[in-house]
């Protein structure tokens, strides 16, 4: 039975959205910073080899390990988030992510401590992934469960916009450092600055998140469970027993969105600086501009899903992404900065058509007592097979075939999978959370 809740005042929901989005921005800044550094500096500082592409592959392996830890984080944070509340777990995830990122900035390199350097880097990447696995579910749910059902797609899309905001911030810091520093200084110590900045950002995010109120939908469901006195199975057990279909729908819907994003924002740096021989500033600046437009587009797509439904908007993004992959690499191959930027921007706008409605869509698939676990598991399990492997697969395909065409085919097949999953799902727009 649904638990109706009154829509909060605009100032209240705005404050909740702001707190959720700022924290999400900081956590994704930390996570994306690693991805950009893996493409630009970690290959030489932590995985020195004679073949640059092989070093990049090894760097992306540690990048992928962060994704492997995310489902575990989703399960653990989801369990306690469904039992104790959303707010407490959001604070813990922020502290874990920020601490790991700060320590990466202090790590000695391979030249200093040998094989211990990549091992420590991998360990901290695991902590990052574990924390981020719990972050997403809590951030989008606390907004979804506060907001008016008629505008849930719009409000819940704002924490999603924290992803390009974090990428924008990480890319901007790296781009500025790369522009003002000689290559030798950037490789020696300049790359550490963005990681160390995380400490200050986490302090700001923590101060804001501590002021957020707990979800009224969760509190109502918790009170109801306490009144009945019914003994409940652990949330993850209930998800796997009662919501397998919803988890599979979420995983399938996530697939193309995740593959697309990491090819557009992480692998692009490898492709431009490697086969095309362009300076790293070209890719960083293109992603910077595209991320700014992506940031604006996500809430617009979320709002459109409130009017048209989650499925039509999501399908437009999935089909568009699958087709755009071929044009994207053709534009990169021109070596024109503005055409590279155009290719990246259009790709991210199409990605936004999936990512904007996604938070509300996934939240509406599950009941309140298992929502944190269900949404997190579906979202994070897909990331292992999608985003984690995307830069690795793309780099391996490029190394094997010496062409971008197989990478475009890979993206197209991912879009086919996502299109099928969304078509098989139910329309959730306007459903009352309970």
C-alpha positions as semicolon CSV with decimal commas, in nm:
position;residue;x (nm);y (nm);z (nm)
1;X;0,000;0,000;0,000
2;X;0,137;0,342;-0,095
3;X;0,202;0,600;0,171
4;X;0,086;0,938;0,035
5;X;0,295;1,233;0,135
6;X;0,236;1,600;0,086
7;X;0,468;1,777;-0,149
8;X;0,724;1,979;0,049
9;X;0,752;2,353;0,013
10;X;0,963;2,470;-0,279
11;X;1,234;2,606;-0,048
12;X;1,251;2,268;0,127
13;X;1,286;2,057;-0,187
14;X;1,531;2,307;-0,334
15;X;1,749;2,281;-0,024
16;X;1,733;1,901;-0,030
17;X;1,819;1,889;-0,400
18;X;2,107;2,133;-0,349
19;X;2,255;1,933;-0,063
20;X;2,221;1,606;-0,252
21;X;2,366;1,747;-0,573
22;X;2,664;1,918;-0,406
23;X;2,763;1,598;-0,231
24;X;2,717;1,400;-0,552
25;X;2,928;1,652;-0,744
26;X;3,213;1,616;-0,495
27;X;3,202;1,236;-0,497
28;X;3,195;1,219;-0,875
29;X;3,474;1,476;-0,893
30;X;3,683;1,230;-0,694
31;X;3,582;0,932;-0,907
32;X;3,627;1,102;-1,245
33;X;3,954;1,258;-1,143
34;X;4,093;0,908;-1,119
35;X;3,961;0,819;-1,466
36;X;4,119;1,124;-1,626
37;X;4,446;1,067;-1,442
38;X;4,445;0,701;-1,551
39;X;4,429;0,815;-1,913
40;X;4,688;1,090;-1,877
41;X;4,947;1,018;-1,606
42;X;4,896;0,692;-1,415
43;X;5,010;0,485;-1,713
44;X;5,362;0,629;-1,684
45;X;5,383;0,697;-1,309
46;X;5,240;0,373;-1,173
47;X;5,255;0,130;-1,469
48;X;5,571;0,214;-1,666
49;X;5,608;-0,006;-1,977
50;X;5,767;0,030;-2,318
51;X;5,425;0,029;-2,490
52;X;5,208;0,334;-2,404
53;X;4,880;0,158;-2,489
54;X;4,971;-0,137;-2,264
55;X;5,048;0,102;-1,979
56;X;4,712;0,269;-2,038
57;X;4,538;-0,068;-2,031
58;X;4,697;-0,148;-1,695
59;X;4,595;0,194;-1,560
60;X;4,238;0,131;-1,676
61;X;4,241;-0,206;-1,497
62;X;4,270;-0,024;-1,164
63;X;4,008;0,219;-1,295
64;X;3,777;-0,078;-1,359
65;X;3,842;-0,224;-1,012
66;X;3,662;0,075;-0,865
67;X;3,351;-0,036;-1,054
68;X;3,382;-0,392;-0,923
69;X;3,364;-0,259;-0,567
70;X;3,054;-0,053;-0,640
71;X;2,792;-0,334;-0,619
72;X;2,937;-0,441;-0,283
73;X;2,905;-0,080;-0,167
74;X;2,552;-0,072;-0,304
75;X;2,458;-0,387;-0,110
76;X;2,614;-0,274;0,219
77;X;2,496;0,087;0,202
78;X;2,160;-0,026;0,063
79;X;2,104;-0,264;0,355
80;X;2,174;-0,002;0,618
81;X;2,006;0,274;0,416
82;X;1,684;0,071;0,401
83;X;1,709;-0,008;0,773
84;X;1,854;0,310;0,926
85;X;1,773;0,583;0,675
86;X;1,923;0,761;0,377
87;X;2,097;1,054;0,546
88;X;2,344;0,871;0,772
89;X;2,476;0,660;0,485
90;X;2,519;0,964;0,259
91;X;2,749;1,125;0,515
92;X;2,958;0,807;0,552
93;X;2,995;0,763;0,176
94;X;3,117;1,120;0,136
95;X;3,383;1,079;0,405
96;X;3,508;0,750;0,260
97;X;3,531;0,880;-0,096
98;X;3,703;1,205;0,001
99;X;3,954;1,032;0,228
100;X;4,058;0,782;-0,040
101;X;4,097;1,055;-0,302
102;X;4,308;1,272;-0,071
103;X;4,539;0,978;0,002
104;X;4,586;0,911;-0,371
105;X;4,729;1,260;-0,394
106;X;4,993;1,162;-0,137
107;X;5,093;0,828;-0,291
108;X;5,456;0,771;-0,391
109;X;5,496;0,650;-0,750
110;X;5,647;0,333;-0,899
111;X;5,984;0,504;-0,929
112;X;5,990;0,557;-0,551
113;X;5,848;0,238;-0,398
114;X;5,818;-0,002;-0,691
115;X;5,531;-0,250;-0,710
116;X;5,382;-0,125;-0,382
117;X;5,271;0,193;-0,562
118;X;5,016;0,033;-0,800
119;X;4,899;-0,197;-0,517
120;X;4,824;0,097;-0,289
121;X;4,662;0,281;-0,577
122;X;4,438;-0,020;-0,640
123;X;4,341;-0,042;-0,272
124;X;4,237;0,324;-0,260
125;X;4,047;0,279;-0,586
126;X;3,854;-0,005;-0,420
127;X;3,758;0,228;-0,134
128;X;3,644;0,489;-0,387
129;X;3,428;0,237;-0,568
130;X;3,278;0,099;-0,246
131;X;3,182;0,449;-0,129
132;X;3,040;0,550;-0,465
133;X;2,836;0,229;-0,474
134;X;2,643;0,360;-0,175
135;X;2,637;0,724;-0,279
136;X;2,415;0,715;-0,586
137;X;2,120;0,531;-0,433
138;X;2,104;0,751;-0,126
139;X;2,145;1,077;-0,318
140;X;1,870;1,016;-0,572
141;X;1,632;0,847;-0,327
142;X;1,635;1,120;-0,067
143;X;1,528;1,361;-0,342
144;X;1,278;1,124;-0,506
145;X;1,115;1,052;-0,170
146;X;1,081;1,420;-0,079
147;X;0,949;1,547;-0,409
148;X;0,606;1,583;-0,570
149;X;0,530;1,276;-0,790
150;X;0,424;1,504;-1,075
151;X;0,772;1,660;-1,088
152;X;0,980;1,370;-0,957
153;X;1,165;1,326;-1,287
154;X;1,280;1,689;-1,277
155;X;1,383;1,706;-0,912
156;X;1,548;1,363;-0,907
157;X;1,751;1,449;-1,217
158;X;1,947;1,718;-1,032
159;X;2,163;1,472;-0,832
160;X;2,226;1,309;-1,172
161;X;2,350;1,646;-1,294
162;X;2,611;1,621;-1,019
163;X;2,786;1,364;-1,238
164;X;2,875;1,603;-1,525
165;X;2,932;1,874;-1,265
166;X;3,191;1,653;-1,096
167;X;3,345;1,562;-1,429
168;X;3,341;1,928;-1,527
169;X;3,522;2,024;-1,209
170;X;3,779;1,743;-1,238
171;X;3,845;1,809;-1,606
172;X;3,867;2,185;-1,549
173;X;4,127;2,150;-1,274
174;X;4,334;1,910;-1,483
175;X;4,301;2,131;-1,792
176;X;4,419;2,440;-1,604
177;X;4,715;2,256;-1,454
178;X;4,809;2,105;-1,790
179;X;4,791;2,450;-1,952
180;X;4,998;2,642;-1,695
181;X;5,254;2,376;-1,608
182;X;5,535;2,229;-1,814
183;X;5,478;1,860;-1,893
184;X;5,759;1,754;-1,658
185;X;5,617;1,946;-1,361
186;X;5,266;1,814;-1,425
187;X;5,393;1,454;-1,428
188;X;5,618;1,505;-1,126
189;X;5,382;1,679;-0,884
190;X;5,113;1,887;-1,056
191;X;4,872;1,593;-1,097
192;X;4,855;1,560;-0,718
193;X;4,690;1,899;-0,662
194;X;4,337;1,803;-0,778
195;X;4,341;1,497;-0,550
196;X;4,451;1,698;-0,248
197;X;4,181;1,959;-0,317
198;X;3,927;1,688;-0,241
199;X;3,984;1,737;0,130
200;X;3,850;2,094;0,122
201;X;3,560;1,998;-0,103
202;X;3,452;1,716;0,129
203;X;3,445;1,954;0,426
204;X;3,203;2,180;0,238
205;X;2,987;1,888;0,123
206;X;2,974;1,739;0,473
207;X;2,861;2,069;0,626
208;X;2,577;2,093;0,374
209;X;2,466;1,729;0,394
210;X;2,439;1,730;0,772
211;X;2,156;1,984;0,739
212;X;1,941;1,757;0,520
213;X;1,621;1,611;0,670
214;X;1,556;1,236;0,652
215;X;1,316;1,114;0,382
216;X;0,952;1,139;0,500
217;X;0,858;0,836;0,287
218;X;1,126;0,628;0,460
219;X;1,019;0,749;0,807
220;X;0,656;0,659;0,733
221;X;0,751;0,312;0,608
222;X;0,978;0,259;0,908
223;X;0,703;0,359;1,151
224;X;0,457;0,127;0,979
225;X;0,703;-0,165;1,001
226;X;0,757;-0,096;1,372
227;X;0,381;-0,088;1,435
228;X;0,316;-0,422;1,269
229;X;0,617;-0,579;1,440
230;X;0,664;-0,805;1,139
231;X;1,011;-0,953;1,107
232;X;1,152;-0,859;0,767
233;X;1,415;-1,042;0,566
234;X;1,730;-0,839;0,487
235;X;1,657;-0,589;0,205
236;X;1,898;-0,752;-0,041
237;X;1,730;-1,092;0,016
238;X;1,388;-0,941;-0,054
239;X;1,521;-0,769;-0,367
240;X;1,664;-1,092;-0,509
241;X;1,356;-1,289;-0,409
242;X;1,078;-1,049;-0,510
243;X;1,230;-0,795;-0,752
244;X;1,459;-0,988;-0,987
245;X;1,280;-0,855;-1,294
246;X;1,315;-0,494;-1,179
247;X;1,686;-0,543;-1,109
248;X;1,740;-0,687;-1,458
249;X;1,544;-0,399;-1,615
250;X;1,759;-0,147;-1,428
251;X;2,079;-0,325;-1,533
252;X;1,975;-0,338;-1,897
253;X;1,859;0,023;-1,900
254;X;2,188;0,129;-1,745
255;X;2,411;-0,056;-1,993
256;X;2,428;0,177;-2,296
257;X;2,412;0,486;-2,077
258;X;2,719;0,373;-1,883
259;X;2,921;0,248;-2,184
260;X;2,846;0,565;-2,376
261;X;2,949;0,796;-2,094
262;X;3,291;0,647;-2,032
263;X;3,378;0,628;-2,400
264;X;3,281;0,994;-2,439
265;X;3,464;1,120;-2,131
266;X;3,750;0,877;-2,052
267;X;3,843;0,682;-2,365
268;X;3,830;0,997;-2,578
269;X;4,149;1,115;-2,402
270;X;4,328;0,794;-2,498
271;X;4,210;0,811;-2,859
272;X;4,301;1,176;-2,911
273;X;4,643;1,168;-2,746
274;X;4,736;0,824;-2,885
275;X;4,643;0,742;-3,247
276;X;4,557;1,101;-3,340
277;X;4,862;1,252;-3,170
278;X;4,677;1,556;-3,036
279;X;4,777;1,738;-2,715
280;X;4,587;1,632;-2,403
281;X;4,445;1,984;-2,373
282;X;4,235;1,922;-2,686
283;X;4,045;1,634;-2,529
284;X;4,022;1,795;-2,186
285;X;3,881;2,120;-2,325
286;X;3,633;1,936;-2,551
287;X;3,505;1,732;-2,256
288;X;3,495;2,050;-2,046
289;X;3,265;2,231;-2,290
290;X;3,050;1,924;-2,354
291;X;3,011;1,855;-1,982
292;X;2,883;2,208;-1,922
293;X;2,608;2,156;-2,182
294;X;2,544;1,805;-2,049
295;X;2,491;1,951;-1,702
296;X;2,216;2,179;-1,834
297;X;2,051;1,910;-2,047
298;X;1,998;1,649;-1,773
299;X;1,726;1,836;-1,575
300;X;1,555;1,928;-1,903
301;X;1,532;1,560;-1,999
302;X;1,412;1,478;-1,646
303;X;1,137;1,740;-1,674
304;X;1,039;1,607;-2,018
305;X;1,000;1,259;-1,870
306;X;0,742;1,406;-1,629
307;X;0,535;1,509;-1,931
308;X;0,594;1,227;-2,180
309;X;0,689;0,937;-1,953
310;X;1,019;0,776;-1,856
311;X;1,021;0,521;-2,140
312;X;0,987;0,748;-2,448
313;X;1,263;0,983;-2,332
314;X;1,492;0,697;-2,230
315;X;1,438;0,518;-2,563
316;X;1,523;0,833;-2,758
317;X;1,855;0,855;-2,574
318;X;1,940;0,486;-2,617
319;X;1,863;0,472;-2,991
320;X;2,030;0,808;-3,056
321;X;2,344;0,703;-2,870
322;X;2,375;0,378;-3,066
323;X;2,362;0,564;-3,396
324;X;2,574;0,861;-3,291
325;X;2,871;0,639;-3,203
326;X;2,961;0,613;-3,573
327;X;2,946;0,990;-3,631
328;X;3,136;1,056;-3,307
329;X;3,459;0,889;-3,413
330;X;3,433;1,033;-3,764
331;X;3,429;1,380;-3,608
332;X;3,724;1,294;-3,382
333;X;3,924;1,179;-3,684
334;X;3,900;1,528;-3,840
335;X;4,137;1,650;-3,563
336;X;3,938;1,974;-3,559
337;X;3,887;2,096;-3,204
338;X;3,539;2,231;-3,272
339;X;3,422;1,919;-3,453
340;X;3,563;1,706;-3,170
341;X;3,371;1,924;-2,926
342;X;3,055;1,894;-3,137
343;X;3,083;1,514;-3,143
344;X;3,132;1,495;-2,768
345;X;2,855;1,745;-2,692
346;X;2,589;1,574;-2,903
347;X;2,689;1,239;-2,755
348;X;2,650;1,370;-2,400
349;X;2,316;1,538;-2,478
350;X;2,185;1,202;-2,603
351;X;2,332;1,038;-2,292
352;X;2,138;1,291;-2,084
353;X;1,812;1,165;-2,234
354;X;1,883;0,838;-2,053
355;X;2,047;0,978;-1,744
356;X;1,791;1,252;-1,673
357;X;1,488;1,022;-1,622
358;X;1,696;0,740;-1,474
359;X;1,686;0,839;-1,107
360;X;1,307;0,867;-1,095
361;X;1,265;0,559;-1,318
362;X;1,480;0,333;-1,098
363;X;1,332;0,474;-0,774
364;X;0,981;0,397;-0,896
365;X;1,065;0,033;-0,969
366;X;1,102;-0,063;-0,598
367;X;0,914;-0,033;-0,268
368;X;1,044;0,194;0,010
369;X;1,176;-0,081;0,240
370;X;1,397;-0,222;-0,037
371;X;1,438;0,082;-0,262
372;X;1,793;0,177;-0,158
373;X;1,911;-0,184;-0,205
374;X;1,717;-0,253;-0,525
375;X;1,804;0,067;-0,708
376;X;2,168;0,050;-0,598
377;X;2,219;-0,315;-0,693
378;X;2,061;-0,272;-1,038
379;X;2,255;0,047;-1,103
380;X;2,591;-0,072;-0,972
381;X;2,591;-0,430;-1,105
382;X;2,550;-0,296;-1,455
383;X;2,849;-0,068;-1,403
384;X;3,081;-0,372;-1,376
385;X;2,990;-0,496;-1,722
386;X;2,933;-0,154;-1,878
387;X;3,133;0,147;-1,754
388;X;3,411;-0,055;-1,591
389;X;3,490;-0,244;-1,908
390;X;3,412;0,028;-2,164
391;X;3,755;0,201;-2,165
392;X;3,929;-0,140;-2,144
393;X;3,729;-0,289;-2,431
394;X;3,761;0,026;-2,641
395;X;4,138;0,040;-2,587
396;X;4,175;-0,331;-2,663
397;X;3,967;-0,301;-2,982
398;X;4,176;-0,006;-3,093
399;X;4,497;-0,196;-3,021
400;X;4,373;-0,507;-3,203
401;X;4,215;-0,351;-3,514
402;X;4,378;-0,009;-3,534
403;X;4,037;0,139;-3,614
404;X;3,752;0,308;-3,428
405;X;3,480;0,125;-3,624
406;X;3,467;-0,181;-3,391
407;X;3,427;0,059;-3,098
408;X;3,125;0,218;-3,268
409;X;2,977;-0,128;-3,321
410;X;3,035;-0,207;-2,953
411;X;2,845;0,108;-2,855
412;X;2,565;0,022;-3,099
413;X;2,522;-0,326;-2,950
414;X;2,508;-0,178;-2,600
415;X;2,228;0,052;-2,721
416;X;2,037;-0,246;-2,860
417;X;2,052;-0,418;-2,520
418;X;1,928;-0,105;-2,339
419;X;1,649;-0,047;-2,590
420;X;1,523;-0,401;-2,531
421;X;1,530;-0,363;-2,152
422;X;1,337;-0,035;-2,157
423;X;1,076;-0,175;-2,398
424;X;1,018;-0,466;-2,159
425;X;0,978;-0,239;-1,855
426;X;0,658;-0,078;-1,731
427;X;0,595;0,296;-1,746
428;X;0,647;0,433;-1,393
429;X;0,576;0,805;-1,433
430;X;0,350;0,943;-1,161
431;X;0,360;0,638;-0,938
432;X;0,324;0,707;-0,566
433;X;0,627;0,591;-0,367
434;X;0,543;0,369;-0,076
